[in-house]
Amino acid sequence: MRISALIVSLFCVLTLTAREYEVVSPSGHLKMTLDADQNLSYSLSVDGKTVMSDCALSLTLGDSKVLGQNAKVLKAKKSSVQETINSPFYRQDSFETAYNSLVLKFTGDWSVELRAYDDGVAYRFVTDFKQNFDVKDEQAEFCFTEDYDLIIPYCDKRNDKYSSSFE
């Protein structure tokens, strides 16, 4: 009886320490979930179906410090943005964009910003370091839950037919 009570208590403590944060696109079709338990990983759902799961994120700096390992969240801040972006070098003068954002601030003067648009998601690492630093490596995994079909637009008139403006 004591052992089962101990196991249940231990399970509850472990469950409480796992930290999941989510950001949903303005339309509600996309949901990105970030697990910030020890190492950062994310999952992506489309219309309630998980299409990517347990995808690791980290950034290794020149001094071998790894942003994303042993991550401890200090605070989380959500926001919604609708804006017009001027685009003097695009095929139109400006365009509208809307996204929901989640910024997670971690110990060690760094954070991760997640953005969920209606047609995609994005992340970026942000630092508040006082000194310059080099980025040695970035881990960005894309672990799909199934084998999905892929469509790649290419151009027959280039030397490398897979080189395109969609990069």
CORBELZI-V698417 format. One record per helix or strand of 3 or more residues. SS is the DSSP state (H for helix, E for strand). FROM is the first residue (numbers start at 1). LEN is the number of residues. Records with the same first field share a line. If there is no record, write none. Layout:
SS->FROM-LEN / FROM-LEN
//
This chain:
H->2-16
E->20-5 / 30-6 / 41-6 / 49-13 / 73-14 / 94-13 / 110-8 / 120-8 / 135-6
//
